[in-house]
Amino acid sequence: MGFLVIMNNFNMERFFLAASSYGFALACYEEALEWAQERKTFGKRLVDHQVVRHKLVDMATRLTTTLALLEDTAYRLGKPEMQGNELIAQICMLKNVATQTMQFCADAAVQTLGGMGFMRGTKSERIYRDVKVNMIGGGAEEIMKDLASRQLGY
Ligand SMILES: Cc1cc2nc3c(=O)[nH]c(=O)nc-3n(C[C@H](O)[C@H](O)[C@H](O)COP(=O)(O)OP(=O)(O)OC[C@H]3O[C@@H](n4cnc5c(N)ncnc54)[C@H](O)[C@@H]3O)c2cc1C
């Protein structure tokens, strides 16, 4: 019976990991944006370089799509009639999407911060080191996909 309790706990653990991954990704985006508006290279702010703006928009795009899935999952978790295999599969997919967003945003933020992104004291540097904990902890990406496929019946 103890194992059953642990198994049931996994869904909420994975949901919380996804929510925290979104928060970490957002912190990276905000730090990168602030830095890009401040730092000047070759006579321009970083944000005035198109390639930097595109990187920021790529981060914002992933954040927006992750938030939509996160909010939809939270809504379904609160509805007794929506519990079941499909919701478990959705939590698996959400965990993978959110941790991939964290990985992408941490990487893009460190790149945008340049040498500063390597320094202790920036949020992005700290979050970058934690990416793999969220991607592996509570069930690695491959395991999430396997579980989702079983819940969806294939
Ligand atoms: C910082 C940290 C804190 C943790 N805290 C806790 C905790 O508090 N409580 C707790 O119970 N656990 C905790 N864990 C354990 C965590 O849940 C496991 O590390 C995680 O589930 C992966 O299991 P594993 O380390 O045994 O890797 P493995 O199962 O050995 O997997 C290694 C790699 O092989 C892949 N793999 C394994 N099996 C398959 C398969 N069938 N098909 C395809 N690929 C596969 C995995 O995806 C992964 O990439 C923590 C882990 C970390 C890193």
The ligand as an SDF file (V2000), in Angstrom:
LIG
                    3D

 53 58  0  0  0  0  0  0  0  0999 V2000
   18.9980   16.1480   -6.7860 C   0  0  0  0  0  0  0  0  0  0  0  0
   18.0920   14.9410   -6.7950 C   0  0  0  0  0  0  0  0  0  0  0  0
   17.1600   14.7910   -5.8030 C   0  0  0  0  0  0  0  0  0  0  0  0
   16.3400   13.6680   -5.7580 C   0  0  0  0  0  0  0  0  0  0  0  0
   15.4460   13.5630   -4.7570 N   0  0  0  0  0  0  0  0  0  0  0  0
   14.7050   12.4410   -4.6480 C   0  0  0  0  0  0  0  0  0  0  0  0
   13.7880   12.2650   -3.5770 C   0  0  0  0  0  0  0  0  0  0  0  0
   13.6550   13.1310   -2.7040 O   0  0  0  0  0  0  0  0  0  0  0  0
   13.0570   11.1230   -3.5040 N   0  0  0  0  0  0  0  0  0  0  0  0
   13.1860   10.1460   -4.4470 C   0  0  0  0  0  0  0  0  0  0  0  0
   12.5050    9.1140   -4.3420 O   0  0  0  0  0  0  0  0  0  0  0  0
   14.0450   10.2930   -5.4800 N   0  0  0  0  0  0  0  0  0  0  0  0
   14.8120   11.3980   -5.6090 C   0  0  0  0  0  0  0  0  0  0  0  0
   15.6840   11.5300   -6.6750 N   0  0  0  0  0  0  0  0  0  0  0  0
   15.8180   10.4110   -7.6050 C   0  0  0  0  0  0  0  0  0  0  0  0
   15.2280   10.6850   -8.9610 C   0  0  0  0  0  0  0  0  0  0  0  0
   13.8400   10.5300   -8.9400 O   0  0  0  0  0  0  0  0  0  0  0  0
   15.9300    9.7330   -9.9290 C   0  0  0  0  0  0  0  0  0  0  0  0
   17.2920   10.1400  -10.0540 O   0  0  0  0  0  0  0  0  0  0  0  0
   15.2610    9.7270  -11.2850 C   0  0  0  0  0  0  0  0  0  0  0  0
   13.9720    9.1890  -11.2300 O   0  0  0  0  0  0  0  0  0  0  0  0
   16.0950    8.9170  -12.3240 C   0  0  0  0  0  0  0  0  0  0  0  0
   16.3790    7.6480  -11.8150 O   0  0  0  0  0  0  0  0  0  0  0  0
   17.8870    7.1240  -11.7530 P   0  0  0  0  0  0  0  0  0  0  0  0
   18.7620    8.1990  -11.1690 O   0  0  0  0  0  0  0  0  0  0  0  0
   17.8700    5.8030  -11.0900 O   0  0  0  0  0  0  0  0  0  0  0  0
   18.3330    7.0070  -13.2680 O   0  0  0  0  0  0  0  0  0  0  0  0
   18.1770    5.7170  -14.2000 P   0  0  0  0  0  0  0  0  0  0  0  0
   16.8320    5.0920  -14.0190 O   0  0  0  0  0  0  0  0  0  0  0  0
   19.3850    4.8570  -14.0460 O   0  0  0  0  0  0  0  0  0  0  0  0
   18.2030    6.4170  -15.6260 O   0  0  0  0  0  0  0  0  0  0  0  0
   19.4030    6.8780  -16.2360 C   0  0  0  0  0  0  0  0  0  0  0  0
   19.1020    7.2870  -17.6590 C   0  0  0  0  0  0  0  0  0  0  0  0
   18.6000    6.1970  -18.4030 O   0  0  0  0  0  0  0  0  0  0  0  0
   17.3130    6.4770  -18.9200 C   0  0  0  0  0  0  0  0  0  0  0  0
   16.4090    5.3240  -18.7760 N   0  0  0  0  0  0  0  0  0  0  0  0
   16.2180    4.5560  -17.6850 C   0  0  0  0  0  0  0  0  0  0  0  0
   15.2920    3.6280  -17.9190 N   0  0  0  0  0  0  0  0  0  0  0  0
   14.8860    3.7980  -19.1890 C   0  0  0  0  0  0  0  0  0  0  0  0
   13.9260    3.1770  -20.0220 C   0  0  0  0  0  0  0  0  0  0  0  0
   13.1600    2.1490  -19.5670 N   0  0  0  0  0  0  0  0  0  0  0  0
   13.7560    3.6100  -21.2690 N   0  0  0  0  0  0  0  0  0  0  0  0
   14.4940    4.6470  -21.7220 C   0  0  0  0  0  0  0  0  0  0  0  0
   15.4110    5.2980  -20.9960 N   0  0  0  0  0  0  0  0  0  0  0  0
   15.6020    4.8790  -19.7550 C   0  0  0  0  0  0  0  0  0  0  0  0
   16.7840    7.6220  -18.0590 C   0  0  0  0  0  0  0  0  0  0  0  0
   15.8370    8.4020  -18.7310 O   0  0  0  0  0  0  0  0  0  0  0  0
   18.0450    8.4000  -17.7730 C   0  0  0  0  0  0  0  0  0  0  0  0
   18.3380    9.2580  -18.8350 O   0  0  0  0  0  0  0  0  0  0  0  0
   16.4770   12.6770   -6.7610 C   0  0  0  0  0  0  0  0  0  0  0  0
   17.4170   12.8340   -7.7830 C   0  0  0  0  0  0  0  0  0  0  0  0
   18.2020   13.9540   -7.8180 C   0  0  0  0  0  0  0  0  0  0  0  0
   19.2110   14.1000   -8.9480 C   0  0  0  0  0  0  0  0  0  0  0  0
  1  2  1  0
  2  3  1  0
  2 52  2  0
  3  4  2  0
  4  5  1  0
  4 50  1  0
  5  6  2  0
  6  7  1  0
  6 13  1  0
  7  8  2  0
  7  9  1  0
  9 10  1  0
 10 11  2  0
 10 12  1  0
 12 13  2  0
 13 14  1  0
 14 15  1  0
 14 50  1  0
 15 16  1  0
 16 17  1  0
 16 18  1  0
 18 19  1  0
 18 20  1  0
 20 21  1  0
 20 22  1  0
 22 23  1  0
 23 24  1  0
 24 25  2  0
 24 26  1  0
 24 27  1  0
 27 28  1  0
 28 29  2  0
 28 30  1  0
 28 31  1  0
 31 32  1  0
 32 33  1  0
 33 34  1  0
 33 48  1  0
 34 35  1  0
 35 36  1  0
 35 46  1  0
 36 37  1  0
 36 45  1  0
 37 38  2  0
 38 39  1  0
 39 40  1  0
 39 45  2  0
 40 41  1  0
 40 42  2  0
 42 43  1  0
 43 44  2  0
 44 45  1  0
 46 47  1  0
 46 48  1  0
 48 49  1  0
 50 51  2  0
 51 52  1  0
 52 53  1  0
M  END
$$$$
